[in-house]
Every structure is written in C-alpha cells, then in structure tokens.
Amino acid sequence: MKKTTRLFIVIAFILFSVQTYASGIGFGIRGGLNFSSVPSADEFSFIGNKTDGSMVNLELLPGSYTGFHFGLFGRLMLGNIFIQPELLYVETGQKMAVNNSDLNGGGTTEFTQEFSHLKIPALAGIQFGPIHVGVGPVASILLDSTKGHIENLTLNYNTATIGYQAIAGIKFGNLMLDFRFEDNLSEFGDGIVIGSEEFDFDSRQRSYIISLGILVF
C-alpha cells in the first residue's frame, strides 16, 4: 500500500511538473525593421594609390540603412524568467561612395552594399508584468550580398559572425513589441577590393531594431 501510494505521488508530481513546464512554452512569428550602420561611418575615408598615379577614394557614407527581418521564435517561461530562441531572415546594408577616374566612366559613384543574413538570437531575461528586458548572443550566417551598380568590386566578408542583442519590450496578450540594440563581437569582414585597390576596415555593423512578435500558441 505504501509503495502504491509513493508511486502515485511520484507519478502525480511528474505529471504536474510536465504540465507546468508545458504551460510556459509558446511559439510565434515576428517581423519588423532594422536600422543598421557602421559606427562613426562619417570618419571613414580611404585613399588608394594606383600604379598609374591616379587616386581611388572610398567613403563610407553616414546614416543608417533601413532593412527588415522576419522569422520564428520560441518562448519558455520559468516563473518570471524567459528563454527565447529565434530564427530570423534579416536584410542589412551600408551606403558607400567611390571616386575613381577609371571606374564606371570616371567621377563619383554612390552604391549600397546589401546583405541577407540568417540570424539566430538566443535571448534570456526577466518579465515584470507586461514589461520584459533581456540580453543574449546572436549568431549570423551570411546568405547573400549585392554590390550595387558598380564594377570591379570584390567583397571580403566573413560567412559567419557572432554578436549580441539587448532588448526591452512590452507584451499585450499574444502581442510582443520589442526595441533592440545589436552589435557584433567579431568582424563582419576585412573590407573590399575595387579594381586592384584593397581597402581594409572594420565593417562591424550596429543595428537598432523594432520587432513585433505574435504568439501563435
């Protein structure tokens, strides 16, 4: 009888724990806008000397690039602690200008480098009523890149990088509005090559993100 009672208590405890655990799990979709830029881009101007004596000037233009993101997320609540892994498709970019007498007929050419990423944030934080704050690492995989309308340009960028996100947001029922800041911990690349001129610079982007999530279940 005692063994039966103990077994019943253990089974009841396990079922209760599973139910409690499962009740804190949610899945949803999210999307929004991201505003990315290279820090102090207005200070970045690079000049190369070609073998024929002409000059090549590359300038990272100030201002942010407006991109977008969308994807899936999961949310596990343990009391007022949340763990939130995500899988997102993200587009970012950087505006540049190059002055080269031999390039595209001469003169200054402005172009935008655009990048498509697969990003995997792993966030954790605290929920205070409707308010939540958190932080976590984010892995980024470069899927594709475009060079804009410019010839003889080669991108020296890394396929995978690691960074972090800090978030603050508010939850209304199944809706979650997040404001995020993202920065890279590793360099996105070593720069670019235009013709025979190589321009090396730290191309780590920072992003300010507005993201709306919907818990589906």
C-alpha positions in Angstrom: 0.0 0.0 0.0 2.8 2.3 0.9 4.6 1.5 -2.3 1.4 2.2 -4.3 0.9 5.5 -2.6 4.5 6.5 -3.2 4.3 5.5 -6.8 1.1 7.5 -7.2 2.7 10.6 -5.6 5.7 10.3 -7.9 3.5 10.0 -11.0 1.3 12.9 -9.9 4.4 15.0 -9.3 5.9 14.2 -12.7 2.6 14.9 -14.5 2.2 18.2 -12.6 5.8 19.2 -13.5 5.3 18.4 -17.1 2.0 20.3 -17.2 3.6 23.3 -15.5 6.6 23.2 -17.8 4.5 22.8 -21.0 2.2 25.7 -19.9 5.2 28.0 -20.1 6.1 27.2 -23.7 5.0 29.3 -26.6 5.8 29.7 -30.3 5.2 32.5 -32.7 6.2 34.6 -35.6 7.8 38.0 -35.7 9.0 40.7 -38.1 9.9 44.4 -38.2 12.5 46.9 -39.2 16.2 47.2 -38.5 18.3 50.4 -38.9 22.0 49.4 -39.4 25.2 51.4 -39.8 28.9 51.2 -39.3 30.0 53.2 -36.2 31.4 56.6 -37.0 31.0 55.9 -40.7 31.4 59.7 -41.5 35.0 59.4 -40.3 35.9 56.5 -42.6 37.5 57.7 -45.8 40.2 55.6 -47.6 42.5 56.6 -50.3 44.5 54.2 -52.5 47.3 55.0 -54.9 47.2 53.1 -58.2 50.3 52.2 -60.1 49.4 54.7 -62.9 49.5 57.5 -60.3 45.7 58.0 -60.2 43.8 58.0 -56.9 41.0 55.9 -55.6 38.9 57.3 -52.7 36.4 55.2 -50.9 34.0 56.8 -48.4 31.6 55.0 -46.0 28.6 57.4 -46.1 26.9 58.4 -42.8 23.4 57.5 -42.0 21.6 54.2 -41.4 20.3 51.6 -43.9 16.7 50.6 -43.3 16.2 46.8 -43.7 13.8 44.3 -42.4 13.5 41.0 -40.7 11.0 38.2 -40.2 11.0 34.7 -38.8 10.0 32.3 -36.0 10.6 32.4 -32.2 10.0 30.2 -29.2 9.4 31.4 -25.7 9.9 29.4 -22.5 8.7 30.9 -19.2 10.2 29.7 -15.9 8.5 31.8 -13.3 9.3 35.4 -14.4 12.4 34.3 -16.4 12.1 33.8 -20.1 14.3 32.0 -22.6 13.7 33.0 -26.2 15.5 31.4 -29.2 14.7 32.8 -32.6 15.4 32.0 -36.3 15.3 35.2 -38.5 15.9 36.2 -42.0 17.5 39.7 -41.9 18.5 42.2 -44.6 21.1 45.0 -43.8 23.2 47.3 -45.9 25.8 50.1 -46.0 25.9 53.1 -48.3 29.3 54.0 -49.8 30.8 56.3 -52.4 33.9 55.7 -54.6 35.8 58.3 -56.6 38.0 56.7 -59.4 38.8 58.2 -62.8 38.9 54.8 -64.3 35.8 53.4 -62.7 32.4 53.5 -64.5 33.4 56.3 -66.8 35.0 58.4 -64.0 33.6 60.7 -61.3 32.0 59.7 -58.0 29.8 56.7 -57.8 27.5 56.0 -54.9 26.4 52.5 -54.2 24.8 50.4 -51.5 26.1 47.0 -50.3 23.1 44.9 -49.3 23.4 41.7 -47.2 21.0 38.8 -46.5 21.6 37.0 -43.2 20.2 34.1 -41.3 20.4 35.2 -37.7 19.9 33.0 -34.6 19.4 35.0 -31.4 19.3 33.1 -28.1 17.8 35.6 -25.6 17.1 35.4 -21.9 15.6 37.9 -19.5 13.0 38.9 -16.9 9.3 39.6 -17.3 7.9 42.3 -15.0 4.2 42.3 -15.6 3.8 43.4 -19.2 7.5 44.7 -19.4 10.4 42.5 -20.3 14.1 43.1 -20.6 16.8 40.7 -21.7 20.1 40.1 -23.5 21.8 37.2 -25.3 24.2 36.1 -28.1 23.2 36.1 -31.8 24.9 34.0 -34.5 24.8 35.4 -38.0 25.3 33.5 -41.3 25.7 35.5 -44.5 23.4 34.1 -47.2 23.9 36.6 -50.0 25.3 40.0 -50.8 24.8 42.5 -53.6 27.4 45.2 -54.7 25.1 47.8 -56.1 25.7 49.2 -59.6 29.5 49.2 -59.6 32.1 47.1 -61.5 35.3 45.5 -60.4 34.3 45.3 -56.7 35.0 42.3 -54.5 33.6 41.9 -51.0 35.9 40.5 -48.3 33.3 39.4 -45.8 33.1 36.5 -43.3 30.3 34.0 -43.8 29.7 33.6 -40.0 29.9 36.1 -37.2 28.8 36.3 -33.5 27.3 39.3 -31.7 24.7 40.1 -29.1 21.3 41.8 -28.7 19.9 43.7 -25.8 16.1 44.0 -25.7 13.4 45.9 -23.9 9.7 45.4 -24.7 6.1 45.2 -23.7 3.6 42.3 -24.0 -0.1 42.8 -24.8 -1.8 39.4 -24.6 -0.2 37.5 -27.5 1.5 40.6 -29.0 5.1 41.4 -28.1 6.7 44.7 -29.2 10.5 44.8 -28.8 13.1 47.5 -29.1 16.5 46.0 -29.6 20.2 47.0 -30.0 22.5 44.6 -31.8 26.3 44.8 -32.1 28.9 42.4 -33.4 31.6 40.9 -31.3 33.6 39.6 -34.3 34.4 41.5 -37.5 32.0 41.1 -40.4 34.8 41.4 -42.8 38.2 42.9 -43.8 36.9 45.5 -46.3 36.5 45.5 -50.1 38.6 45.4 -53.2 37.9 47.9 -56.0 39.9 47.0 -59.1 43.4 46.4 -57.8 42.9 48.6 -54.7 42.2 46.9 -51.4 40.5 48.9 -48.6 40.8 47.4 -45.2 38.4 48.5 -42.4 36.4 47.1 -39.6 33.0 46.6 -41.0 31.1 45.6 -37.9 27.6 47.0 -38.1 25.3 48.1 -35.3 21.6 47.9 -35.6 18.6 49.4 -33.8 15.6 47.1 -34.2 11.9 47.4 -33.9 10.2 44.0 -33.9 6.6 42.8 -33.4 6.0 39.2 -32.3 2.8 37.3 -32.3 2.5 34.2 -30.1 0.5 31.7 -32.2 0.3 29.1 -29.4 
